[in-house]
Amino acid sequence: MVKRLAPVLLLFSLIGGCAANHAGPSATSKSASVTAEQLFTVALRPIADNWLKPVALQQLVGDGLRRVAAADKALWLVEDTDHFVLVRDGKEQARLPMPTDAMPERWASLTADMLRAMIAASPTLARKDKEAVYRDMFDGMMADLDPYSRYAEPNRAQQERSQREGYDGIGITIREVNGFYEVADLVADGPAAEAGVRQGERILAVSGTRTIGIPYETLASLIQGPDGTSVEMKLGTDEQRARTLTVKRRHLVPNTVKASLENGIAVLRIERFNNGTQDYVRAALTKAQASPGGLKGVVMDLRGNPGGVMVQAVGVVNLFVNQGRIITTRGRHPNSVQWFEAQRSVAAFPDVPLVVLIDGHTASSAEIVAASLQDAGRAMLIGTSSFGKGSVQLVSQLPNGGELFITWSRIYAPSGYSFDLQGVQPNLCIARPGVTRESLLAAAARPDQGAQTTLVRQRMAASDDAQALAALREACPASLPADGGMVTAETGLSLARSLLADTGLYRQALASRHINVAER
């Protein structure tokens, strides 16, 4: 059985925004018409209902308001028993009663009233953009929760949505050069490339509007549009040598998978997980299978992968696993208790030999893939210990176009441990002092003798034992030795190729490290 909740995403907090060249109208225009009451009413309810632990709204709101007030050194927020008191230069400016209950709507109203009082009392805050004030308020509030609960302001939220969900557009990246807009890059199989748009061409006009001198946001809004509609573009070095093309827009999801094939071994570099990752992995391996030499093995490179959409990570695992538990999640909210089982109909590559590369920057959804494939006895893991982010964020869209990422559950691997803080430990660790490529290959050939089962017990204990957690992290550090040692970052890829090239060695190494997850 598979339980899923559509809005749940798993995102590493350091994922950056990509260029908003394909985005819709500026998100800040949406923000301008939203009142503070509306914004914080919508924001406080999911925090109160969904965060991992019960929330103290007084502390949350108070810390947010104090962050806002910090922009003006003469402004102070004081909590006086059952009131918030605003003071500037020693004089009371406002005194507002706190709600007597935990209704988010009442605390949202108090927040809005106090923000207005602050702006009225402070010339510094009055000069600030409204969205900047909201950002300070949210940053102060979310700091009370955990490192992965955060606020994304409208423009960044829009960029991140494009990364994970895709966008309606024509598949081009635009840059400005010497006052002209030109095509910097194209999606290989996107509408613009298929229509004949070429990299480096100047965009002289869009839908009859000349582009010279117009803001980038205006140009983006002319190019973007709903899936299935068309846009007319004039392209060329100048007006005399221009050509006009009509390009039909469609929904595009960025391809986060880079694939190569050599001697029957496919190397899949997955940069992050978005709504298209499972399909892109399936397509790359199906193409490899149809090649003259066929598909003899897969190296899945998750190094540096910060995570992304959780259900896509589950889907990638399911491509290689045809039965059993993939992950479990548990939190305070009843709907956060979810379990994901492999579906036989999805498993397109259940028997293809598989090695997974991880490092200290492999995080979040990427760790789901590594932990699940390892526990299922489906893949050998090579590299260093991973980052250690084992939590799920619920994404709530706000009326100003921004988003809240609220941690609402922990993730548990099939064997029962949570990789939060401790990370996923590889079967062959290249970060231990003194190891060489040869010693690691020799270790792969030796029987495991129960070490993997012992490691699972240690992982289970480490969740509540700081000393055990430190020992696990020390057993396989998350980074290579500072002196470089005998291995490099590419040693893992070399090891993976060698394992997959020797079928007998691969099977022996994998079989001896299998654990009986069904008993846990």
HELIX and SHEET records of a PDB file:
HELIX    1   1 ALA A   27  ALA A   32  1                                   6    
HELIX    2   2 ALA A   36  ASN A   50  1                                  15    
HELIX    3   3 LEU A   57  ALA A   69  1                                  13    
HELIX    4   4 PRO A  104  ALA A  121  1                                  18    
HELIX    5   5 PRO A  123  ARG A  127  1                                   5    
HELIX    6   6 LYS A  130  MET A  142  1                                  13    
HELIX    7   7 PRO A  154  GLU A  165  1                                  12    
HELIX    8   8 PRO A  191  ALA A  195  1                                   5    
HELIX    9   9 TYR A  216  ILE A  223  1                                   8    
HELIX   10  10 GLU A  239  ARG A  241  5                                   3    
HELIX   11  11 THR A  277  GLN A  289  1                                  13    
HELIX   12  12 MET A  310  PHE A  320  1                                  11    
HELIX   13  13 PRO A  334  SER A  336  5                                   3    
HELIX   14  14 SER A  365  ASP A  375  1                                  11    
HELIX   15  15 ARG A  437  ALA A  445  1                                   9    
HELIX   16  16 ALA A  451  ALA A  462  1                                  12    
HELIX   17  17 ALA A  466  ALA A  475  1                                  10    
HELIX   18  18 THR A  491  ALA A  501  1                                  11    
HELIX   19  19 THR A  503  ALA A  511  1                                   9    
HELIX   20  20 VAL A  517  GLU A  519  5                                   3    
SHEET    1   A 4 VAL A   8  LEU A   9  0                                        
SHEET    2   A 4 SER A 391  GLN A 397 -1                                        
SHEET    3   A 4 GLU A 403  TYR A 412 -1                                        
SHEET    4   A 4 ARG A 150  ALA A 152 -1                                        
SHEET    1   B 5 VAL A   8  LEU A   9  0                                        
SHEET    2   B 5 SER A 391  GLN A 397 -1                                        
SHEET    3   B 5 GLU A 403  TYR A 412 -1                                        
SHEET    4   B 5 ARG A 325  ARG A 330 -1                                        
SHEET    5   B 5 GLN A 338  GLU A 341 -1                                        
SHEET    1   C 3 LEU A  75  ASP A  80  0                                        
SHEET    2   C 3 HIS A  83  ARG A  88 -1                                        
SHEET    3   C 3 LYS A  91  PRO A  97 -1                                        
SHEET    1   D 2 TYR A 167  GLY A 169  0                                        
SHEET    2   D 2 ARG A 250  LEU A 252 -1                                        
SHEET    1   E 2 ILE A 172  VAL A 177  0                                        
SHEET    2   E 2 PHE A 180  LEU A 186 -1                                        
SHEET    1   F 4 THR A 209  ARG A 210  0                                        
SHEET    2   F 4 ILE A 203  VAL A 206 -1                                        
SHEET    3   F 4 SER A 230  LEU A 235 -1                                        
SHEET    4   F 4 ARG A 243  LYS A 248 -1                                        
SHEET    1   G 6 VAL A 257  GLU A 262  0                                        
SHEET    2   G 6 ILE A 265  ILE A 270 -1                                        
SHEET    3   G 6 GLY A 297  ASP A 301  1                                        
SHEET    4   G 6 LEU A 354  ILE A 358  1                                        
SHEET    5   G 6 MET A 380  GLY A 383  1                                        
SHEET    6   G 6 LEU A 428  CYS A 429  1                                        
END                                                                             
